[in-house]
């Protein structure tokens, strides 16, 4: 049994080679599978992160501070973070496709229900339940592909799913900002919910039922021994902490960048601010390019450089002119996606046993950092404004840099 690892999402599925009847490139079932998973990934990340450009609107309508408004995003990501491992265990009993359809459908319905919220507390509960349900798709999406697609055709199928994740996160943010500027946040959120329902219908209609899924009744019994093994490793816990810090800093910057751009001297509209999220294109390109460089030079030799790039971009965001601020955010985004690609793939290399569980811990730390730091940094935005945020995020990235330099000194495993 061999592993196929994705540096963009951090999930390490197990591919089963040699089984007959697997999907291959060119077949109708393969095409249906690839596109169904593309739209599933697109809708997942559009619904999850589409609320980010809407945070200033939540502040205005519900009379909440920036830190409080950020909880609309944090509630979903934190709930999803803690449900990733339980969802993967549940899928082992219910099956892959039923859980993915239920996850998308339930999350879409809750997104639509959130448009009816007339209090901030109701909106937060809707987003928290949304995160609980949505976890079912990222927890098992790539595992489904690795089980059902032939190894020789797996790369393209995984690539489509990954592209859907990245494009969904970017387009969901931009479209939500555009619609909100025209018709308010409720219509923007409703659009994201409809997108989720369409994706759930496509997955239900187009995705073939599992043919190679084999329930593993010993999975739950092995959870604790495998967990102890991962946290006893010399490198894995540091990589988990890196995920927490890197994603926390990344989300913090984008959470409050909109608030800053609404103010003088920028005074941009919500739709203009939405254009900033198109900088994710830079990050999408960085993941593949930096990953290939790390394959040649070694992850230990590139990770710390990407964090230095993040710090450089972050410091340049102190500029008060758009012509310098936008490239600075692009530089920060490039560094983050490059660092995430390296750190997440490094988890797959170090975890020689139960790599999927190790990747699940990485993702749990990743989304927990998004939630916790994404909200706490809002307090600094309110009290110390942008310079205070830059100062604390720089300090946290300095810790991440120290971790990367520590990892550089570890005895390397093969291909590290």
C-alpha positions in Angstrom: 0.0 0.0 0.0 1.5 3.3 -1.1 0.7 6.9 -0.2 -0.2 9.7 -2.5 0.2 13.1 -0.8 -1.3 16.5 -1.6 0.7 19.6 -0.5 -2.1 22.0 -1.1 -4.7 20.5 1.3 -2.3 18.6 3.6 -4.3 15.3 3.3 -2.5 12.1 2.7 -4.8 9.5 1.2 -3.8 5.9 0.7 -3.9 4.6 -2.8 -4.6 0.9 -3.3 -2.7 -0.3 -6.4 -3.5 -3.4 -8.4 -7.2 -3.7 -7.7 -9.4 -4.3 -10.8 -12.2 -2.1 -11.8 -10.7 1.2 -10.8 -11.5 4.4 -12.8 -9.0 5.3 -15.5 -8.5 8.4 -17.6 -10.8 8.6 -20.6 -13.7 6.7 -19.2 -17.1 8.4 -18.7 -17.1 7.4 -15.0 -13.7 9.0 -14.6 -14.8 12.2 -16.1 -17.9 12.3 -14.0 -15.9 11.6 -10.9 -13.3 14.3 -11.6 -15.7 17.1 -12.3 -18.0 16.1 -9.4 -15.1 16.4 -7.0 -14.0 19.6 -8.6 -17.3 21.3 -7.9 -17.5 19.7 -4.4 -14.1 21.2 -3.5 -15.1 24.5 -5.1 -18.3 24.8 -3.1 -16.7 23.6 0.1 -14.1 26.4 0.2 -16.4 29.0 -1.3 -18.9 28.5 1.5 -16.2 28.3 4.2 -14.2 31.4 3.3 -16.8 33.5 1.4 -17.7 35.2 4.6 -14.2 36.8 5.0 -14.8 39.9 2.9 -18.2 40.3 4.6 -16.8 40.9 8.1 -17.0 44.7 8.0 -20.7 44.4 7.0 -21.4 42.1 10.0 -19.7 44.7 12.2 -21.9 47.4 10.8 -25.2 45.5 11.0 -24.8 43.8 14.3 -22.8 46.6 16.0 -19.8 44.3 16.6 -16.1 45.0 16.8 -13.8 43.6 14.2 -12.6 40.9 16.6 -16.2 39.9 17.3 -17.2 39.9 13.7 -14.3 37.6 12.8 -16.0 34.9 14.9 -18.3 34.4 11.9 -15.4 32.9 10.0 -13.7 31.4 13.1 -16.8 29.5 14.3 -17.0 27.6 11.0 -13.2 26.8 10.7 -12.9 25.8 14.4 -15.9 23.5 14.3 -14.6 21.9 11.1 -11.1 21.5 12.6 -12.3 19.5 15.6 -14.7 17.4 13.4 -12.1 16.3 10.8 -11.0 13.1 12.6 -14.5 12.2 13.9 -15.8 12.7 10.4 -13.2 10.4 8.9 -14.1 7.7 11.5 -17.8 8.1 10.7 -17.1 7.7 6.9 -15.5 4.4 7.7 -18.9 3.2 8.8 -21.3 5.1 6.6 -19.2 5.1 3.4 -17.5 7.9 1.5 -20.1 9.2 -0.9 -23.1 9.3 1.5 -21.1 11.4 4.0 -19.9 13.8 1.3 -23.4 14.4 -0.1 -24.8 14.8 3.4 -21.9 17.2 4.3 -22.4 19.5 1.3 -26.2 19.4 1.6 -26.3 20.2 5.3 -23.7 22.9 5.0 -25.5 24.5 2.1 -28.8 24.5 4.0 -27.2 26.1 7.0 -25.6 28.7 4.8 -29.0 29.6 3.4 -30.5 29.6 7.0 -27.8 32.0 8.1 -29.2 34.7 5.7 -32.3 34.8 8.0 -30.2 35.6 11.1 -31.5 38.7 12.9 -29.0 38.5 15.8 -25.3 38.0 15.9 -25.6 35.0 18.2 -27.9 33.2 15.7 -25.4 33.8 12.9 -22.6 32.4 15.0 -24.5 29.2 15.8 -25.5 28.7 12.2 -21.8 29.0 11.1 -20.6 26.6 13.9 -23.1 24.0 12.9 -22.1 24.6 9.3 -18.5 23.7 10.2 -19.5 20.6 12.0 -21.4 19.3 8.9 -19.0 20.5 6.3 -16.1 18.6 7.8 -17.4 15.4 6.2 -16.2 16.4 2.7 -12.5 17.5 3.3 -12.1 14.6 5.7 -12.7 12.0 3.1 -12.7 13.6 -0.4 -9.2 12.7 -1.3 -9.4 9.3 0.3 -12.4 8.5 -1.9 -10.4 9.4 -5.0 -7.4 7.3 -3.9 -9.6 4.3 -3.4 -11.7 4.5 -6.6 -9.2 5.9 -9.2 -6.4 3.8 -10.7 -2.9 5.0 -9.5 -1.9 5.8 -13.1 -4.9 8.2 -13.4 -5.0 9.5 -9.8 -2.8 12.6 -10.3 -5.2 14.3 -12.7 -8.3 13.5 -10.5 -6.5 14.9 -7.4 -5.4 17.9 -9.4 -9.0 18.8 -10.4 -10.1 18.4 -6.7 -7.2 20.6 -5.5 -7.9 23.2 -8.2 -11.6 23.3 -7.1 -10.5 23.9 -3.5 -8.2 26.8 -4.4 -10.5 28.4 -7.0 -13.5 28.0 -4.7 -11.7 29.9 -1.8 -10.7 32.7 -4.2 -13.9 33.0 -6.2 -16.2 32.6 -3.2 -14.4 35.6 -1.5 -14.5 37.8 -4.6 -18.1 37.0 -5.6 -19.4 37.5 -2.1 -17.7 40.9 -1.9 -19.1 41.9 -5.3 -22.6 40.9 -4.5 -22.5 42.4 -1.0 -21.5 45.7 -2.5 -24.6 45.6 -4.7 -27.3 44.0 -2.6 -25.9 43.3 0.9 -24.4 40.4 2.7 -27.6 38.3 2.9 -27.8 37.9 -0.9 -24.0 37.2 -1.0 -24.4 34.4 1.6 -27.5 33.1 -0.2 -25.5 32.8 -3.4 -22.9 30.7 -1.6 -25.6 28.4 -0.1 -27.1 27.8 -3.6 -23.7 27.0 -4.9 -23.4 24.4 -2.2 -26.8 22.8 -3.0 -25.8 22.6 -6.7 -22.5 20.9 -5.8 -24.3 18.4 -3.5 -26.7 17.6 -6.3 -23.9 17.1 -8.8 -22.0 14.8 -6.4 -25.2 12.8 -5.8 -26.0 12.4 -9.5 -22.5 12.1 -11.0 -20.2 10.5 -8.4 -20.0 6.7 -8.7 -20.8 4.8 -5.5 -17.7 3.4 -3.8 -16.6 0.0 -5.1 -13.3 -0.4 -3.3 -14.2 1.0 0.1 -13.4 -1.5 2.9 -14.5 -0.7 6.4 -11.7 -0.9 9.0 -13.2 -1.8 12.4 -9.8 -1.5 14.0 -9.4 2.1 13.1 -10.8 3.5 16.4 -8.7 1.1 18.5 -5.5 2.3 16.7 -6.3 6.0 17.1 -4.6 6.5 20.4 -1.4 4.4 19.7 -1.0 6.1 16.3 -1.5 9.5 18.0 1.2 8.8 20.6 3.6 7.7 17.9 3.1 10.9 15.9 3.5 13.2 18.9 6.7 11.3 19.9 8.3 12.0 16.6 11.1 14.6 16.6 9.6 16.7 13.8 5.8 16.2 13.5 4.7 18.2 16.5 6.8 21.1 15.3 5.2 20.9 11.9 1.7 20.9 13.5 2.7 24.0 15.5 4.0 25.6 12.3 0.6 25.0 10.6 -1.1 26.8 13.6 1.2 29.8 13.4 1.3 30.1 9.6 -2.4 29.8 8.9 -3.2 32.0 11.9 -1.0 34.8 10.6 -2.4 34.4 7.1 -6.0 34.6 8.0 -5.4 37.4 10.5 -4.0 39.6 7.7 -6.9 39.0 5.3 -9.5 39.2 8.1 -8.6 42.8 8.9 -7.2 44.0 5.6 -10.7 44.8 4.5 -11.3 47.0 7.5 -8.1 48.9 6.7 -8.9 49.4 3.1 -12.3 50.8 3.9 -10.6 53.6 5.8 -8.5 56.6 4.6 -6.2 56.9 2.8 -7.5 54.0 0.7 -11.4 54.4 1.1 -12.1 51.5 -1.2 -15.6 50.0 -1.8 -16.4 46.4 -0.9 -16.2 45.2 -4.5 -12.8 46.9 -4.9 -11.5 45.2 -1.8 -12.8 41.9 -3.2 -10.3 42.3 -6.0 -7.5 41.9 -3.4 -8.6 38.3 -2.9 -7.7 37.6 -6.5 -4.1 37.6 -5.2 -4.8 34.0 -4.3 -3.8 33.2 -7.9 -0.2 34.1 -6.8 -0.5 31.6 -3.9 -2.0 28.8 -6.1 1.0 29.1 -8.4 3.4 29.3 -5.5 2.2 25.9 -4.1 3.3 23.9 -7.2 6.4 26.0 -8.0 7.9 26.1 -4.5 6.9 22.4 -3.9 9.0 21.4 -7.0 12.0 23.5 -5.7 11.7 21.8 -2.3 11.7 18.4 -4.0 15.1 19.3 -5.5 16.7 21.3 -2.7 15.1 19.6 0.3 12.2 20.9 2.4 14.5 21.8 5.3 16.4 24.2 3.0 13.3 26.0 1.6 10.7 26.2 4.4 12.6 28.9 6.4 13.1 31.0 3.2 9.3 31.1 2.6 8.7 32.3 6.1 11.3 35.1 5.6 9.3 36.0 2.4 6.1 36.1 4.5 7.8 38.4 7.1 9.1 40.7 4.4 5.7 41.0 2.7 4.0 41.6 6.1 6.4 44.5 7.0 5.8 46.1 3.6 2.0 46.2 4.3 2.8 49.1 6.6 2.9 51.2 3.4 0.1 53.7 3.0 -0.1 53.6 -0.8 -1.9 50.9 -2.9 1.0 50.6 -5.4 3.2 49.2 -2.6 0.5 47.6 -0.4 -0.9 45.3 -3.1 2.5 43.8 -4.0 3.3 43.4 -0.3 0.1 41.4 0.2 1.0 39.3 -2.9 4.5 38.6 -1.5 3.0 37.6 1.9 0.5 35.3 0.1 3.3 33.8 -2.0 5.3 33.0 1.0 2.4 31.5 2.9 1.3 29.1 0.2 4.9 28.1 -0.4 5.5 27.4 3.3 2.2 25.5 3.6 3.0 23.4 0.6 6.4 22.4 2.1 5.2 21.9 5.7 2.1 19.8 4.8 4.1 17.6 2.4 6.8 17.2 5.0 4.2 15.7 7.3 3.5 13.0 4.7 7.2 12.2 4.4 7.9 12.0 8.2 4.7 10.0 9.0 5.8 6.5 8.0 2.9 5.0 9.9 -0.8 6.2 9.7 0.1 9.2 7.4 -3.6 10.1 7.0 -3.9 10.6 10.7 -0.8 12.7 10.8 -2.2 14.9 8.0 -5.5 15.2 9.9 -3.6 16.5 12.9 -1.8 19.0 10.7 -5.1 20.2 9.3 -6.7 20.4 12.7 -3.8 22.7 13.8 -4.1 24.6 10.6 -7.8 25.4 11.0 -7.5 26.0 14.7 -4.8 28.6 14.1 -7.2 30.2 11.6 -9.9 30.4 14.2 -8.0 31.3 17.3 -5.5 33.7 16.0 -7.9 35.1 13.4 -10.1 36.3 16.2 -7.5 37.3 18.9 -5.5 39.4 16.4 -8.7 41.5 16.0 -8.2 42.8 19.5 -4.8 44.3 18.4 -6.4 45.8 15.3 -8.9 47.6 17.5 -6.4 48.8 20.1 -3.1 49.2 18.1 -4.5 49.3 14.5 -2.4 48.0 11.6 1.1 48.7 13.1 0.1 46.7 16.2 -1.1 43.8 14.1 2.0 43.8 12.0 4.2 43.8 15.2 2.5 40.7 16.8 2.2 38.8 13.5 5.9 39.4 12.8 6.7 38.1 16.3 4.6 34.9 15.7 6.2 34.4 12.3 9.6 34.8 14.0 8.6 31.8 16.2 7.7 29.9 13.0 11.1 30.8 11.5 12.8 29.5 14.6 10.9 26.2 14.3 11.9 25.9 10.6 15.5 26.5 11.5 15.2 23.8 14.3 13.7 21.4 11.8 16.6 22.1 9.4 19.0 20.6 12.0 17.1 17.3 12.4 18.5 14.2 10.9 16.8 13.9 7.6 14.6 11.1 6.5 14.7 9.9 2.9 13.5 12.6 0.4 13.5 15.4 2.9 
